[in-house]
Amino acid sequence: RGEGSENTRARLNEVSNCCLQSMLKGNDAALVEAMFEVEQLAETWESSSDAGKYCRVLLSLLNHEYDPSLVADGFESDEYGKSVEKMYAILEDSGWKITVLGGAEQQQDLLDDELMQPPPSFTSY
């Protein structure tokens, strides 16, 4: 584990925190900035499988999506998988809408909650 590895982890930690704060605050400008930054990092770290894969997971979460297939193969380092699980749990509990891709949950998340409400009753005219 060289200095490059430590720099990569430190940078991913910084970006993860920025992404998480942006999602929790719902700040649109910060979300767009975070997406742009993560996309750039994903391109930079394409050769580094864990870092590149982690960036793709971050991008999907920023887009209100979670694709379990991105983490199903696992990461070489357990730190990445644990980080994804923790972030997903925080976002799920926060009210950040997440559509789980490829599962039955996807169909449920696509329904608009307002459509599920009974129609108003008109008792007076």
Contacts in CASP RR format, 6 or more apart in sequence:
PFRMAT RR
TARGET T0000
AUTHOR 0000-0000-0000
METHOD contacts of the structure
MODEL  1
RGEGSENTRARLNEVSNCCLQSMLKGNDAALVEAMFEVEQLAETWESSSD
AGKYCRVLLSLLNHEYDPSLVADGFESDEYGKSVEKMYAILEDSGWKITV
LGGAEQQQDLLDDELMQPPPSFTSY
8 45 0 8 1.000
8 48 0 8 1.000
8 51 0 8 1.000
9 79 0 8 1.000
11 41 0 8 1.000
12 41 0 8 1.000
12 51 0 8 1.000
12 54 0 8 1.000
12 55 0 8 1.000
15 34 0 8 1.000
15 37 0 8 1.000
15 38 0 8 1.000
15 41 0 8 1.000
15 55 0 8 1.000
15 58 0 8 1.000
16 58 0 8 1.000
16 83 0 8 1.000
16 87 0 8 1.000
18 30 0 8 1.000
18 34 0 8 1.000
18 37 0 8 1.000
19 34 0 8 1.000
19 38 0 8 1.000
19 58 0 8 1.000
19 61 0 8 1.000
19 62 0 8 1.000
20 87 0 8 1.000
20 90 0 8 1.000
20 91 0 8 1.000
21 30 0 8 1.000
22 30 0 8 1.000
22 31 0 8 1.000
22 33 0 8 1.000
22 34 0 8 1.000
22 62 0 8 1.000
23 31 0 8 1.000
23 61 0 8 1.000
23 62 0 8 1.000
23 91 0 8 1.000
23 94 0 8 1.000
23 96 0 8 1.000
24 90 0 8 1.000
24 91 0 8 1.000
24 94 0 8 1.000
24 96 0 8 1.000
31 62 0 8 1.000
34 62 0 8 1.000
35 59 0 8 1.000
35 62 0 8 1.000
35 63 0 8 1.000
38 55 0 8 1.000
38 58 0 8 1.000
38 59 0 8 1.000
38 62 0 8 1.000
39 55 0 8 1.000
39 59 0 8 1.000
41 51 0 8 1.000
41 52 0 8 1.000
41 55 0 8 1.000
42 52 0 8 1.000
42 55 0 8 1.000
42 56 0 8 1.000
42 59 0 8 1.000
45 51 0 8 1.000
45 52 0 8 1.000
45 55 0 8 1.000
46 52 0 8 1.000
49 75 0 8 1.000
49 76 0 8 1.000
50 75 0 8 1.000
50 76 0 8 1.000
50 77 0 8 1.000
50 80 0 8 1.000
53 70 0 8 1.000
53 71 0 8 1.000
53 75 0 8 1.000
53 80 0 8 1.000
54 75 0 8 1.000
54 80 0 8 1.000
54 83 0 8 1.000
54 84 0 8 1.000
56 70 0 8 1.000
57 66 0 8 1.000
57 67 0 8 1.000
57 70 0 8 1.000
57 71 0 8 1.000
57 84 0 8 1.000
60 66 0 8 1.000
60 67 0 8 1.000
60 70 0 8 1.000
60 101 0 8 1.000
61 87 0 8 1.000
61 88 0 8 1.000
61 91 0 8 1.000
61 98 0 8 1.000
64 96 0 8 1.000
64 97 0 8 1.000
64 98 0 8 1.000
64 99 0 8 1.000
65 98 0 8 1.000
65 99 0 8 1.000
65 100 0 8 1.000
65 101 0 8 1.000
66 88 0 8 1.000
66 98 0 8 1.000
66 99 0 8 1.000
66 100 0 8 1.000
66 101 0 8 1.000
67 100 0 8 1.000
67 101 0 8 1.000
67 102 0 8 1.000
68 100 0 8 1.000
68 101 0 8 1.000
68 102 0 8 1.000
69 101 0 8 1.000
69 102 0 8 1.000
71 81 0 8 1.000
71 84 0 8 1.000
74 81 0 8 1.000
75 81 0 8 1.000
88 98 0 8 1.000
91 98 0 8 1.000
92 98 0 8 1.000
97 109 0 8 1.000
98 109 0 8 1.000
99 105 0 8 1.000
99 106 0 8 1.000
99 109 0 8 1.000
99 110 0 8 1.000
100 106 0 8 1.000
100 109 0 8 1.000
END
